[in-house]
Amino acid sequence: MDSADGQDLIYNKTFETRFVKVFNNLGHTVEHSFYADSNMQHTFLNTNAFWETNPDQCNFEIQIHNDTSEYKVLFTVLQKEHNENCCTFYSMEKFNVFSYKSKIDKGLMICEIYLNDSL
């Protein structure tokens, strides 16, 4: 997100999705995909990586760049495991973004990261 005008920097084509990489705490590339919502004018990053590493605490890095800028966003997800009706699932307990200001909506499980507003 651009902190000056609130625009999604992928949705407005400042960054292209092909230049976004996601890594887990072991430095391995994490599979991911994107979903653009034209009603919200947001781009969503989808990944199953939170359940593939350590179900309780996952550390990740998102790298994004274009011709003039490069950003590395470090974040941690804390989860709680639930077992109900013969199913195991996880709920997000905490989502911490380091180095950049962010806004988190736990109800919708959305995190807006303001790349041009570092801490």
N, C-alpha and C positions, 0 to 999 in steps of 0.2 A: 504494500500500500504506500502511496505517497502521502506523507503527513501534511503537506501543504494544501492539497485539494481533495484528499481522500480517495483518489482514483486507484483502482487495481492496476499495478504496473505490468501484469501479464495480459489482463483483459484489454488494456489500451495499447498493447503491442510495444511498450518500452522494452520488455524482455520477451523472448520467445521461449516456449516450453521446451524446445529441443536443447536449450542451454541451461536447463535446470537439472542438477544431479542431487541425489539423496544418498547419504552414507550412514551406516550404523556405527556403533561404538567400536567395532572391530575394523573399521575402514573399508568394509565391503559395500559395493553399490547395492542400493535397495530398489526393487522394482516399484514403479509408481506410474500413475496416470493422472490426467487432468480432466476436469469437467468445468465447462464455462456456463454460467447461469446468466442469461441475458436479462432476466427480470431484476436480479440483484446487481448486475454488472460486476460480478466477482468470478474469479477462477479458483476452483477448489483442487487441492492436491489430495489424491487418494493413494493409500498404501496399506498393506497388511503387515507392514514391518513391525508395528507395535507388538504383535503377537508372536513374531518369529525370533526375537532376540531374547529378552528376559521379560517375562510377563509382568513382573512387578515394577521394574524401572528400566526405561529404554532411553538411551542417549543417541541423538542424531545430529547430523549436520546437513544443511541444505546449501548447496553452492549454486549461485545464479550469476550470470554475466551477460553483457552485450559488448559492443565495440569499445565502449568508453568506461564501463564500470564493472566491478566484481564484488560480490558480497558473499560472506559465509555466515550463516545463521546457525547457531548452536542451540539445541533445545533438549529438554528432558521431559519425559512423560511418566508419571506415576499412575499405576493402575491397581485396581482391586479385582481379584478373581472371584467369580460367583459360580456356584453349582446349583442349578435348579432344574427340575423335570428332566433329568438325565442329560443336561446340556451344560457346557462350560462356556462362560462369556466374561468379558472384562468391562469395567466401567472406568472412565478417566477420573482420577481423583485430583490430579494436579498437572498442570502444563506450564513449564517454565521456559521462557525464551531469554537467552543471554545476548548481550551486546546491542540489541535494538529494542526500542519501545514496542509494546504490543498491547493488543486488546483481545481478551479471551471471553467467549460466550460458552460456558460449560454446558448449558442447556442444549444449544445447537451444535456443540463440539466444533466451533469455528474459532480460529485464531487469526487475527489480522496482525501482520508484522510490518512495521513502518521502516523500510530500508534506508530512507534518507534521514533518519532520526536516531542516531546511535546514542547509547548510554555513556 
